[in-house]
C-alpha cells in the first residue's frame, strides 16, 4: 500500500508539476507574445502619428506647401502707350498759303512754279515769333535758276487759320528766325552790279510788339570790289624791277 501510494503520489505530483509547468510556460509564452504584439501595435501607432505630424504644416518634417504660388509680375492689362513722337510744329503747305494770300503779289504768284517734279523754290521755317502757342511760319520764295530771294512772308495762326503778318517783296531778300527775332537780310545793289555780286547787304532785326513787327536793329555790310567779278581801280601792278 505504501508503495502504491508512493507511486501514485509521485505520479500525481509529477503530472501536476508537469501540467503546472506546462501551464506556466504556455502562459508565459502567451504573455510574451501578447507583449510583443502590443509593442508592435504601439510602434505602428507611433509611426503613423509621426508620419501624420510630418505631413502637417506645423511639423518639422516635410510640409505640404499646397499649390506653387504664381510669380509676382507687373500689373496686368494692356501695355502703356508710348509717348507721342509727333512734332511740336504744325507743318503747313507753304505753296497753298502763298497762292491763297491776297498780300502776295501777282508777280510772285506767277513766278511760283516748280523747279522740278513737285519741287517748288520755297524755304519754310517754324518758330515762335509772335508769342502764340502755335508756331509761326516764315516762308521765303526763291528763283529756280540762282536761288535768289524774291519775297519773304510771316504767317501767324489765329482762330485755326494762318494770317499774313509780314511781307517784303524785293530782289535778294531772305528772312530767318533767330532766338525769337525775325532777321531779314537784303542784298544792296549799286548801278551796274550783277545779280551775283551785290555792293553790300542790310541785316534788319524785327521784334513782335503791339500786334506787328517793329524794326530794332539795322546792320549794313559793304563788300569789297576786289573779288572775282568786281572792278579793281588804280594802276595795274608792276613786276619786279619795273619802274
Buried (B, 14 or more C-beta within 10 A) or exposed (E): EEEEEEEEEEEEEEEEEEEEEEEEEEEEEEEEEEEEEEEEEEEEEEEEEEEEEEEEEEBEEEEEEEEEEEEEEEEEEEEEEEEEEEEEBEEBEBBEBBEEBEEBBEEBBEBBEEBEEEEBBBBBBBBBBBEEEBBBBBBBBBBBEEEBBBBBBBBBBEEEEBEBBBBBBEBBBBBBBEEEBBBBBBBBBEEEBEEEBBBBBBBBBBBBEEEEBEEEEEEEEEBEBEEEEBEEEEEEEEEEEEE
